[in-house]
Amino acid sequence: MRVLEGNLRTYAWGSRTAIASLRGRPVPSPHPEAELWFGAHNAGPASVLTADGTAETDLLTAIDTNRTAALGTPTAAAFGGRLPFLLKVLAAEEPLSLQAHPSSEQAREGFDRENAIGLPIDARDRNYRDPWHKPELVVALSDFDALAGFRAPATTIALLRELQVSELDPYLGMLAGQPDSSGLRALFTTWLTLPEQTIGALMPPVLSAAVTLLESGRSAFGAELRTALQLGEMYPNDPGVLASLLLNRVHLTPGQGIYLPAGNLHAYLEGTGVEIMANSDNVLRGGLTPKHIDVPELLRVLDFTPVDVDDLIPAIRTVGAERIYLTPAPEFRLSRIELDGTGMTQPASISFDMPGPQILAVLSGQIEVRPQGGAPITVPAGRAAWLADSDPDVVVRADSARAVFFRALVPIRAQ
């Protein structure tokens, strides 16, 4: 049982305030801070701290020293001796790329295929850097906006008709003539493969019509149109701007979550959240990025089945102070716990039984984690506690007036 310092990722789309505030650092930060990783990912494992707060080792090395003690035999056997999830705080000030992730079968086949042709793991045009899938769950800490999954074709047809752009008529006809997943595939593929000159001629009238509609106040698609205008300004002549018009526009309030399975085309737009995912680097991009886009492979992976936003929102099971977000992912289970140091509005403490590896990431206040028969550790906001399979059961107590933390574990024992 140890305190973890997260691994900070400074991507250009990050926030200069959200993660810095969480960690009690000066605001604004010198550089955009996009993600704070609590896990054992080989590109950025969390640091394991000593009692005086200095880094002793990293979590990947600590797990590899004794995988059975760290993970437990069932988890180590099921996931190749790896911690199968990555927990992170994500703070997006600008939109991320459109992307999707493969299924387990697609990841294994693609990884083996690229290995067979001798493509280096770090090659720019490599799609599969490991043989694992990458389902994701994000829970909003602030208002959080995203694009996720293809919406019902009838609604998209209504949106495109509302724009009244004659240059869109051939594409509108394509979807109206086949208002199903096949029509979505055909239209998305067409837009993604249009010559740059054609995209350049199509984009201005579409964006101009969006401005006109928003100024009129008549549109039922205000959020969708504002998003297209924002993306069009940031990524001129990028077909991902047109693709955004096919996707659900999702708004989460704090505490709400969204689960993204294999094949779901999505992009986080803005906001801060806690994200947990299977520990994989497999990403197929679909636009809004200068990075490599493999169109045939993306089309092979994407699920064009229309999905309602409500079907992406996970059910929540409440057990005392713990709110558990239910997903089918075998690699992780995420829950939110709020404790009241006074015990007046919420419990002041909660007991967790082991086994299995767990990470407790503190987002507000401070917690004390006390093992049976052992000395406690104190974890402030912006840090996390690592609980190995071999650790005893623990009691977590609020060490401040209010404490909020997220608990990540492997649900393998509960299956």
Protein Blocks (a to p, Z undefined) as FASTA:
>chain_A
ZZddddddddfklcfklmmmmnopacddfbdcfbdcddjbfklpcddddfkopafbdfkl
mmmmommlmnopmlmmmnoopafbdcdddddfbdcdddddddfklmmmmmmmmmmnopaf
klmklfblbfcdcddddddfbdcdddedjadfklmmmmmmmnopaklmmmmmmmmmmgcf
klmmmmmmmmmmgcfklmmmmmmmmmmmmmmmmmnopacklmmmmmmmmmmmmmghiakl
mmmmmpccddddehiacdddehiacddfbdcddddddddfbdcdeejiabdcdfklmmmm
pccbdcdfklmpccdddehjbccdddfbfkbccddddddfklmmmcfbdcdddedjdddd
dfehjdddddehiacddddehiacdddfkbccdddddfbfbdcddddddfklmZZ
